[in-house]
Amino acid sequence: MNPDLLRGDTSVIDQSHQRSRSFGIAVDDAPDCSGLAAGRLQGMLEESRLLFQHAAPVMETLYGQIANTHSMVLLTSAQGVVLHSLGDNDFLEKASRVALVPGMDWSEQTKGTNAIGTALIEQAPVTVLGDQHYMRVNQGLTCSCAPIFDPHGQIVGALDVTGDHRSHHQHTLALVRMSAQMIENQMFAASFPDAMRLHFHARAEFLGTLVEGIAVFTSDGRFLSANRSAQFQLGLPFAALQAHTFSSLFGLPVSLLHEWFRTNTAPRQIGMHNGVSVWCRARLQPRAVWPGGVVSQDSVPQAPRRMQLSSLQYLDTGDPQLAAVIHKLRRVVDRDIPVMILGETGTGKDLLAQAIHHDSARARQPFVAVNCASIPESLIEAELFGYEEGAFTGARRKGAMGKIVQAHGGTLFLDEIGDMPAHLQARLLRMLQERKVSPLGAAKDVVVDVNVISATHKNLKDMVARGAFREDLYYRLNGLVVRLPALRERTDLDLVVKKLLKSLCDEAGQDTVDIAPEVMALLRRHHWPGNVRQLHNLLRTAVAMADDGAIAPVHLPDDFLDELRERGELAAKAPLADVPDPEEAASASPLLQDVTLDAMARVLLQHQGNVSAAARALGISRTTIYRKRHLLPPGLLG
């Protein structure tokens, strides 16, 4: 059905009225305000956690666009039960009189013709104006609603704007439809974090917007899913698309797509099976983080998921100290015992926390990380505990949910806990004891269920002795204390390097590169002050420099070689044939200079001309790139 025909379309309304009569509803029936029991509503919220996670911020944005119009925004389940609402104060009282509050059922079976129930039955956006509502008690309302589909084409809920019938605006349905599509696209990205994703549209300027088509495929081209815009552009419903591959839909081998977009992000034009030409971009691989965890390249909230790459088993690479840590952790997973992870900066404390979460029964619930050292002290209280509207100057309208509440049902990871301000340590202790959170400016507490993992590189026992950290909080957090060994103390460097190289090459869409024996020897001699994080950054640069060849000493960053020289582990002026300095080698050899410039050009292209980001990726200074800018292709530097 064409959604543009549903803005108060009389044939749709007439059919809905017929259904309402068949359900036994009378026009003069009083509204049913009984609603769901609190327990059932909570259970429904749990079932719709992924939907709510992605819908809540979109609802706030939508409400900001319609604020002060005597309206409210509602999120419902696939059955039409209201899960969450935001509304103007002057409209909330009227809304409660007609049962527009969480827990109320707005399906056609109970309320007759209304935008929520009718949109869910029609599976398309609908506006129901004033007296088009079947029940007379609802005819003072005007409602615009769009169903929300999951990545598999199933309705999981609906987004609705309801207001006074005298304040209806003709563009409201368009805003609702766009907002529902935004939620769908975010859920879509979260559901296929590791798949090959194709973004396409007939007009290149619409790539990256809400109207772009998004289709996901396995690495060998088997179809997985497509959003509604992609289905419309391809001219095929979801069920029909399931029989296709990338090649049958676009007439190209999937290997060509890999070749195009392995290192180049510029749009390409391709033809679809129906003869229409579109512009496209492809995301071929997830972005890897050291050493082997995976996060999406998108900036949307990520759906928690169980994966081998994030498991304790994956992190067990043969070092006896690390194996002992993992053995202890396996004994306490799902025992509601708080874990404290100690270790130097860069040892992978955050990855270990994620692995604990993914191996637990909470794996499908949120994993929320808070770095207590990176948030300004003036903001950390609001960030952790949330706040109500008007709690402080600059507070967002309708307040904000804190990280602790966001982690409800899942895991809260408090990194660098030793940097938590003293006045918040008492609040955190109360939360751990009572399992309740009191947002700033709120009159009521919020019940939370979280598993807490903390981490620090500081000596908390010394801090307790000095009075810098609360003793009662320390003993509340350290149910099991484990220490991650520094990289220089581990015996599994070779295997860690191997896994990191595979992860980085997968990210770059290239075959795994080899590593020269002399390079491996240098890696073994280094003391690694930055631990695994430093190793990851070094190898990422080397992979970019080496491309599909083997990593040689010339591909290593300057600062790494300088550190070895400073420690006397490398000659101050090593012969070029032995362990060359990259800058000297590049200036001495035209061929090597070409290789270096090619690596710079490719990384600059990947980072869209951002010199700082490219320099970090290459492990060199910005000055080095600027010094060679006259040798690089024009237009690369932003």
C-alpha positions in Angstrom: 0.0 0.0 0.0 1.3 3.5 -0.9 2.0 5.3 2.4 1.3 8.7 0.8 -2.4 7.7 0.5 -2.8 7.2 4.2 -2.9 10.8 5.4 -6.5 10.6 6.6 -7.5 8.5 3.5 -11.2 7.8 3.7 -11.1 4.3 2.3 -8.6 3.3 4.9 -10.7 4.9 7.6 -13.9 3.3 6.3 -12.3 -0.2 6.4 -11.1 0.5 9.9 -14.5 1.5 11.1 -15.9 -1.7 9.7 -13.3 -3.7 11.6 -14.1 -1.7 14.8 -17.8 -2.7 14.5 -16.8 -6.3 14.0 -14.7 -6.2 17.2 -17.9 -5.3 19.1 -16.9 -1.8 20.0 -19.6 0.8 20.5 -19.1 4.5 19.4 -20.1 5.7 22.9 -18.0 3.3 24.9 -16.0 4.9 27.7 -12.2 4.6 27.5 -10.7 1.5 29.2 -8.1 3.0 31.6 -7.2 -0.2 33.4 -4.0 -0.8 31.5 -1.4 -3.6 32.1 -0.3 -4.6 35.6 3.1 -3.1 36.5 4.7 -6.5 36.2 3.4 -7.2 32.7 4.4 -3.8 31.5 7.9 -4.3 32.9 8.1 -7.6 31.1 7.0 -6.0 27.9 9.6 -3.3 28.3 12.3 -6.0 28.8 11.1 -7.8 25.6 11.3 -4.4 23.7 14.6 -3.3 25.2 16.4 -3.1 21.8 13.6 -1.1 20.4 13.5 1.3 23.3 17.3 1.6 23.3 17.2 3.0 19.8 13.8 4.8 20.0 14.4 6.8 23.2 16.9 9.4 21.7 14.9 9.7 18.5 11.7 10.4 20.5 13.5 13.2 22.4 14.6 14.7 19.0 11.0 14.4 17.6 9.5 15.9 20.7 11.9 18.8 20.5 10.4 19.4 17.0 6.8 19.4 18.1 7.2 20.9 21.7 4.5 23.4 22.7 2.0 22.2 20.1 -0.3 20.5 22.7 1.1 17.1 21.6 2.9 14.0 22.8 5.1 11.4 21.4 4.4 7.7 22.1 6.3 4.4 21.5 4.2 1.3 21.4 4.8 -2.4 21.2 3.8 -4.4 18.1 0.5 -5.1 19.8 -0.2 -1.4 20.3 0.6 -1.2 24.1 2.1 2.2 25.0 5.7 1.6 26.3 7.0 5.2 26.7 5.7 8.7 26.2 6.9 12.3 26.2 4.4 15.2 26.2 3.6 18.8 26.8 2.4 19.4 30.4 -0.8 21.1 29.2 -1.7 18.0 27.2 -0.7 15.3 29.7 -3.9 15.6 31.8 -6.1 15.2 28.7 -4.0 12.3 27.6 -4.5 10.5 30.9 -8.3 10.9 30.6 -8.2 9.1 27.3 -5.7 6.4 28.4 -2.7 7.8 26.5 -0.2 6.6 29.1 2.3 3.7 29.4 0.6 0.3 29.8 -2.5 1.2 27.8 -3.6 -0.9 24.8 -4.3 1.2 21.7 -4.9 -1.7 19.2 -8.0 -1.4 17.0 -9.5 -4.4 19.0 -9.7 -2.3 22.1 -9.9 1.4 20.9 -11.4 1.1 17.4 -10.1 3.3 14.7 -7.0 5.2 15.8 -3.6 5.9 14.3 -1.7 3.4 16.4 -4.0 0.5 16.0 -4.8 1.2 12.3 -1.1 1.8 11.3 -0.2 -1.6 12.9 -3.0 -3.4 11.0 -2.3 -1.6 7.7 1.5 -1.9 8.2 1.9 1.6 6.9 1.9 5.2 8.2 -1.5 6.7 9.1 -3.1 9.9 10.2 -6.5 9.8 11.9 -8.1 13.2 12.2 -10.6 14.2 14.9 -13.9 12.6 14.2 -12.3 9.9 12.0 -11.7 8.1 15.3 -14.3 5.4 15.9 -14.9 6.1 19.6 -16.4 9.5 20.3 -14.2 10.0 23.4 -11.1 10.1 21.1 -12.5 12.5 18.6 -10.8 15.5 20.2 -7.5 14.0 19.1 -5.5 14.0 15.9 -2.9 11.2 15.7 -0.1 10.4 13.2 1.6 7.0 13.5 4.2 4.9 11.6 4.9 1.3 12.3 8.5 0.3 13.1 10.0 -2.8 11.3 12.9 -4.9 12.5 15.7 -5.9 10.1 13.8 -9.0 9.2 10.7 -7.2 8.0 8.6 -7.9 11.2 6.7 -5.1 13.0 8.2 -4.6 16.4 6.4 -1.4 17.5 5.0 1.9 16.4 5.9 5.6 16.8 3.0 8.1 17.2 2.4 11.8 17.7 -1.0 12.6 19.3 -2.3 16.1 19.9 -5.3 18.2 20.1 -7.4 18.0 16.9 -7.3 21.8 16.6 -3.5 21.9 16.5 -2.9 19.4 13.7 -0.1 20.2 11.3 0.1 18.6 7.8 3.8 17.8 8.2 3.5 15.8 11.4 3.2 12.5 9.6 6.3 13.2 7.6 8.2 13.8 10.8 6.9 10.6 12.4 7.8 8.6 9.3 11.3 10.0 9.2 11.8 9.3 12.9 10.5 5.7 12.5 12.9 5.2 9.7 15.8 6.6 11.7 15.0 4.0 14.5 14.8 1.2 11.9 18.1 2.2 10.4 19.8 2.3 13.8 18.4 -1.1 14.7 19.5 -2.4 11.3 23.1 -1.3 11.8 23.2 -2.8 15.3 21.8 -6.2 14.1 24.4 -6.8 11.4 27.7 -5.4 12.8 29.9 -7.9 11.0 28.2 -8.1 7.6 29.1 -6.5 4.3 26.8 -3.5 4.0 25.9 -1.7 0.8 24.4 1.9 0.9 22.8 3.0 -2.3 20.5 5.6 -3.9 19.8 6.9 -7.4 21.2 10.3 -6.4 24.7 10.4 -4.9 23.8 13.3 -2.5 21.3 11.1 -0.7 23.9 8.6 0.4 24.3 8.8 4.1 20.8 10.2 4.6 17.6 8.6 5.9 16.3 7.8 2.4 19.3 5.7 1.3 18.8 2.0 0.7 20.8 -0.3 2.9 21.3 -4.0 2.1 23.5 -6.4 4.0 25.2 -9.5 2.6 27.7 -12.1 3.8 31.2 -11.7 2.6 30.6 -14.1 -0.2 27.5 -12.1 -1.3 24.5 -14.0 0.2 21.6 -11.7 1.0 20.9 -11.2 4.7 18.5 -8.2 4.9 17.5 -4.8 3.4 15.8 -1.8 4.9 12.5 -0.5 3.5 14.2 2.1 1.2 16.3 -0.7 -0.3 13.3 -2.9 -0.8 11.5 0.0 -2.6 14.5 0.8 -4.8 15.0 -2.8 -5.7 11.3 -3.3 -6.4 11.2 -6.5 -4.4 9.6 -7.3 -1.0 11.7 -8.8 1.8 10.5 -12.4 1.2 11.6 -12.2 -2.5 15.0 -10.7 -1.7 15.8 -13.7 0.5 16.3 -15.8 -2.7 18.9 -13.4 -4.1 22.6 -12.7 -3.9 24.6 -9.5 -4.4 25.4 -10.7 -7.9 21.8 -11.4 -8.9 20.6 -8.1 -7.6 23.4 -5.9 -9.0 24.9 -8.0 -11.9 28.4 -7.8 -10.5 30.7 -10.4 -8.8 31.0 -9.6 -5.1 34.8 -9.7 -5.5 34.6 -6.6 -7.6 32.9 -4.8 -4.8 35.7 -5.8 -2.4 38.2 -4.6 -4.9 36.5 -1.2 -5.3 35.9 -0.4 -1.6 38.8 -2.1 0.1 40.7 1.2 0.5 38.6 3.7 -1.4 35.4 5.2 0.1 34.4 7.3 -3.0 30.9 6.4 -4.3 30.6 4.2 -7.4 27.8 3.9 -9.9 26.2 0.4 -10.5 23.1 -0.9 -12.1 20.4 -2.9 -10.3 18.6 -5.9 -11.7 15.6 -3.7 -12.7 17.8 -1.6 -15.0 17.9 1.4 -12.6 21.4 2.9 -12.0 22.3 3.9 -8.4 25.3 5.3 -6.6 26.7 3.2 -3.8 29.2 2.9 -1.0 30.1 -0.3 0.8 31.3 -1.1 4.3 33.1 -4.4 3.9 34.4 -5.2 7.3 33.7 -4.2 10.9 36.3 -2.0 12.5 38.5 -4.0 14.8 39.7 -2.9 18.2 42.7 -4.3 19.9 43.2 -7.1 20.4 40.3 -8.7 18.5 37.1 -7.2 19.8 34.8 -5.7 17.2 32.8 -2.5 17.2 30.7 -1.0 14.4 31.9 1.9 12.3 28.5 3.6 12.9 27.9 6.0 15.7 24.7 4.4 16.7 24.2 2.5 19.9 25.3 -1.1 19.5 23.2 -4.1 20.3 25.0 -6.4 22.7 25.9 -9.7 21.2 27.8 -12.9 22.1 30.8 -13.5 19.8 33.9 -15.5 20.0 36.0 -12.5 19.3 34.9 -11.0 22.6 35.0 -14.2 24.7 37.3 -15.2 27.5 38.4 -18.1 25.3 39.6 -15.7 22.5 41.7 -13.7 25.0 43.3 -16.9 26.3 46.5 -16.9 24.1 48.7 -19.2 26.1 50.3 -17.0 28.7 50.1 -18.8 32.1 49.4 -15.6 34.1 46.5 -14.6 31.8 45.2 -18.2 31.7 45.1 -18.1 35.6 43.1 -14.9 35.4 40.6 -16.3 32.9 40.2 -19.5 35.0 39.2 -17.4 38.0 36.8 -15.3 36.1 35.0 -18.3 34.6 34.4 -19.5 38.2 32.5 -16.3 39.1 30.6 -15.5 35.9 26.8 -15.2 36.7 27.5 -15.5 40.4 26.7 -11.8 41.0 30.2 -11.3 42.3 31.7 -7.9 41.5 35.0 -8.0 39.6 37.9 -5.6 39.9 40.5 -5.6 37.2 44.0 -4.2 37.9 46.7 -3.5 35.4 48.8 -0.9 33.6 47.3 1.4 31.0 46.8 -0.4 27.7 46.8 -4.0 29.0 43.2 -4.5 27.8 41.1 -4.1 30.9 38.2 -2.9 28.9 38.4 -5.9 26.6 38.5 -8.3 29.5 35.4 -6.6 30.9 33.6 -7.1 27.6 34.6 -10.7 27.5 33.2 -11.3 31.0 29.9 -9.7 29.8 29.7 -11.7 26.6 30.3 -15.0 28.4 27.6 -14.2 30.9 23.8 -14.7 30.9 23.6 -10.9 30.5 25.2 -11.0 27.1 22.1 -9.9 25.2 21.6 -6.9 27.5 23.6 -3.7 27.5 27.3 -3.4 28.2 27.8 0.3 29.3 31.3 1.5 29.9 32.1 4.7 31.8 35.7 6.0 32.0 35.8 7.9 35.3 39.0 9.7 34.3 37.8 11.1 31.0 34.6 12.8 32.1 35.0 16.2 33.7 34.2 16.1 37.4 31.4 18.6 37.0 29.6 16.3 34.6 30.3 12.8 35.9 27.4 12.9 38.4 24.8 13.7 35.7 26.5 11.2 33.3 26.3 8.3 35.8 23.0 9.0 37.6 21.0 11.0 35.0 18.9 14.0 35.7 15.4 15.4 35.5 14.4 18.4 33.5 15.6 21.7 35.1 18.0 19.9 37.4 20.7 22.4 36.6 21.5 25.2 34.1 21.9 23.7 30.6 20.0 20.5 31.4 18.3 19.0 28.4 14.5 19.3 28.1 12.9 16.2 29.7 16.2 15.3 31.4 18.5 12.4 30.4 18.9 8.8 31.4 22.2 8.1 33.3 24.7 5.4 32.4 23.7 3.2 35.3 20.0 3.1 34.2 21.2 2.5 30.6 23.0 -0.6 31.9 19.9 -2.0 33.6 19.8 -5.8 33.1 23.3 -5.8 31.8 26.8 -4.9 32.8 28.2 -1.5 34.1 31.9 -1.2 33.5 33.5 1.5 35.6 37.0 2.1 34.1 39.6 4.1 36.1 37.4 3.8 39.2 40.3 5.3 41.2 39.6 8.7 39.5 36.0 8.8 40.8 35.4 12.0 42.8 35.1 11.4 46.5 31.6 12.9 46.8 30.3 10.4 44.2 31.8 7.4 45.9 29.1 7.5 48.5 26.3 7.7 45.9 27.8 4.8 44.0 28.0 2.7 47.3 24.4 3.4 48.0 23.4 2.3 44.5 25.4 -1.0 44.9 23.8 -1.6 48.3 20.2 -0.7 47.5 20.1 -1.3 43.8 18.4 2.1 43.3 19.5 5.3 41.5 18.3 8.8 42.3 18.7 11.0 39.2 19.5 14.7 39.9 16.4 16.6 40.6 14.2 13.5 40.7 11.6 12.9 43.4 11.7 9.1 43.1 14.4 6.5 42.9 14.8 4.1 39.9 15.4 0.4 40.6 18.3 -1.0 38.6 19.8 -4.4 38.1 23.4 -4.3 37.0 26.5 -6.4 37.2 29.4 -4.1 38.1 33.0 -4.6 36.8 35.5 -2.0 37.8 39.1 -1.4 36.7 42.0 0.8 37.6 45.8 1.2 37.1 46.1 2.8 40.5 46.9 1.2 43.8 43.5 1.5 45.5 44.8 0.0 48.8 47.2 2.9 49.1 44.4 5.3 48.2 42.3 3.8 51.0 45.1 4.1 53.5 45.5 7.8 52.5 41.8 8.5 52.7 41.6 9.1 49.0 39.2 6.2 48.3 36.3 5.0 50.5 37.2 1.7 52.2 33.6 0.5 52.2 33.3 1.1 48.5 36.6 -0.6 47.9 35.4 -3.8 49.6 32.1 -3.6 47.9 33.8 -3.6 44.5 36.5 -6.2 45.0 34.5 -9.4 45.2 37.2 -10.9 42.9 40.4 -8.9 42.1 42.4 -10.0 39.1 45.5 -8.4 37.7 46.2 -8.3 33.9 50.0 -8.8 33.3 51.9 -6.2 31.3 52.7 -7.2 27.8 56.4 -7.3 28.6 55.6 -9.9 31.3 53.7 -12.2 29.0 55.0 -15.2 27.1 52.5 -15.2 24.3 53.7 -12.2 22.2 54.0 -14.2 19.0 50.4 -15.4 19.2 49.1 -11.9 20.2 50.9 -10.4 17.1 49.4 -13.1 14.9 45.8 -12.4 16.1 46.2 -8.7 15.8 47.6 -8.9 12.3 44.6 -11.1 11.2 42.2 -8.6 12.8 43.8 -5.6 11.2 44.1 -7.2 7.7 40.4 -8.2 7.9 39.6 -4.6 8.7 41.5 -3.4 5.7 40.0 -6.1 3.5 43.3 -7.6 2.5 45.1 -10.9 2.9 47.0 -11.4 6.2 50.5 -10.0 5.8 53.6 -11.8 7.0 56.1 -10.4 9.4 59.8 -10.6 8.8 61.9 -12.5 11.5 64.0 -9.4 12.2 60.9 -7.4 12.9 59.6 -10.1 15.3 63.0 -10.0 17.0 62.6 -6.3 17.5 59.1 -6.7 18.9 60.3 -9.3 21.4 63.1 -6.9 22.6 60.8 -3.9 23.2 59.6 -3.2 26.7 56.1 -2.0 25.6 55.3 0.9 28.0 51.9 1.2 26.2 51.2 -2.5 26.3 48.8 -4.2 23.9 47.3 -0.8 22.8 50.8 0.3 21.7 51.4 -3.0 19.9 48.0 -2.7 18.1 48.8 0.9 16.9 52.3 -0.1 15.7 51.0 -3.1 13.7 48.1 -1.0 12.3 50.7 1.4 10.9 52.9 -1.4 9.6 50.0 -3.1 7.8 49.1 0.2 6.1 52.8 0.6 5.0 53.3 -3.0 3.9 50.0 -3.3 2.0 49.9 -7.0 0.8 53.7 -7.6 1.4 55.6 -8.7 4.5 56.2 -6.2 7.3 59.9 -5.3 7.3 61.8 -3.0 9.6 61.3 -0.1 7.3 57.5 -0.3 7.9 57.9 0.3 11.6 57.1 3.8 13.0 59.8 6.3 13.9 58.9 6.5 17.6 59.2 2.7 18.1 62.7 2.7 16.6 63.6 5.7 18.6 62.5 4.0 21.9 64.7 1.0 21.0 67.7 3.3 20.4 67.1 5.2 23.6 67.2 1.9 25.5 70.3 0.8 23.8 68.6 -2.1 22.1 69.2 -0.7 18.6 72.3 1.0 17.1 72.0 4.7 17.1 72.6 4.8 13.4 71.7 1.4 12.1 72.8 0.5 8.5 70.0 1.0 6.0 70.1 -2.7 5.1 69.7 -3.7 8.8 67.0 -1.7 10.5 66.5 1.5 8.4 65.0 4.7 9.6 61.8 5.2 7.6 62.4 8.9 7.0 66.0 8.4 5.9 65.0 5.4 3.7 62.2 7.3 2.1 64.5 10.2 1.1 67.3 7.8 0.0 65.3 5.5 -2.2 62.8 6.7 -4.9 61.0 3.3 -4.8 60.7 3.3 -1.1 59.5 6.9 -1.1 56.8 5.9 -3.6 55.7 3.2 -1.1 55.6 5.6 1.8 53.7 8.3 -0.2 51.2 5.7 -1.4 50.5 4.6 2.2 50.1 8.2 3.2 47.7 8.8 0.3 45.6 5.8 1.1 45.3 6.5 4.8 44.5 10.2 4.1 41.7 9.0 1.8 40.4 6.7 4.5 40.2 9.6 6.9 38.8 12.1 4.4 41.8 14.4 4.5 42.0 14.6 8.3 45.7 15.0 8.8 45.6 14.4 12.6 43.6 11.2 12.2 45.9 10.0 9.4 49.0 10.8 11.4 47.7 8.8 14.3 46.8 5.9 12.1 50.3 5.9 10.5 52.1 6.4 13.8 53.9 9.5 12.5 53.8 13.2 13.2 51.5 15.7 11.3 54.6 17.6 10.4 55.8 14.6 8.4 52.6 14.6 6.3 52.7 18.3 5.8 56.3 18.2 4.7 55.4 15.8 1.9 52.1 17.4 0.9 53.6 18.7 -2.4 54.3 15.1 -3.4 50.8 13.8 -2.6 47.8 13.9 -5.0 46.0 17.2 -5.0 42.9 17.5 -2.8 43.8 14.8 -0.3 44.5 17.1 2.6 41.4 18.5 4.3 
